[in-house]
Amino acid sequence: MYSGESLYDGESQSLPHYLGLFGKLHRFRGLAPHKPILLLAVLDEVERGNIPTNLIELTPELVASFRAYWRTLVLEKGFVERIANPFRFLVQDGFWTLVRDGIAVPTAELGDNPTLRQLTTEIDGAQLAPDLWNLLRDETSRNALRAHLLKTYFGISAADLAISLPANPLEDAIERLKLEAQAKFRTNVVKETANETGYYLRHSLFPRVVKSLYLDSCAVCDLNVKTDTGSGLVDAAHILPFHLFHNDDPRNGLALCKNHHWGFDAGWYSFDSQRRVIVSSRLQNWLGFVSVNAPLRPTTDPDCAPALNALEWHRTHVFKR
Ligand SMILES: [Zn+2]
């Protein structure tokens, strides 16, 4: 059972105390914008109801919010957009503890430069001092803390900011991923290290983006069985296998039901250069499973249709002729 109260045993502190701490964050080179941006994202995600308990996790919502703030507020190129850094180093500031199973994790275990993958596997998230968490649940306190961060570190007001910040950073991130799909699709391996935060978000959102392109239905048979809680029989499949290519471009995805996902990965069928079904000569009794020459269902956004060079790779390397 998760119980964090024991991590902090100081006296309950008030808003002025935390305004003070928020106003003098320990920052890399005395200038780095990472910590104030992460705290702004946390404030917003609490407000949106995406952080319901005192455990701040590296969710797609939080990362999307961090990225939206970064794009809006960090105009100089000198700093690398990395959410892992402030997530690790806010422990210096007296109100942020990294926890696993409700117990504080010594930061020495994580080293000075943990990757996002390391953080998401080795800790559950961060816990705030309980009195700060109580303040964050109150709208007036949140507004005061947000205004203080914006004024202290970026010299702007919340009203100035509202003009350029997307109302829903997660939806904005999804739209951006679809827009990125206008560049040339390449079949080389995507490097995780180039922009770790962007890579992580793209990977977290891949299932959502791909399924939305097919209205949550299988691209081969149109099956769309799901429960009211959103679990269902349709997966977001990678055409170029993820373990080989790390490519979460929407054009490397297909929404496929469990049967068609399995059969596709096994090379039982593939698609020709017109994105029409071709069937392995080794497959038997396949009537009702696939129809030869049937076209793939179209994507809601034509720019995000499955890449022809990815399908060609599947035909060459996976399909059992
Ligand atoms: Zn299907």
Residues whose N, C-alpha, C, O or C-beta is under 5 A from the ligand:
A	BS01	ZN	C218 V220 C221 L223 C257 H260
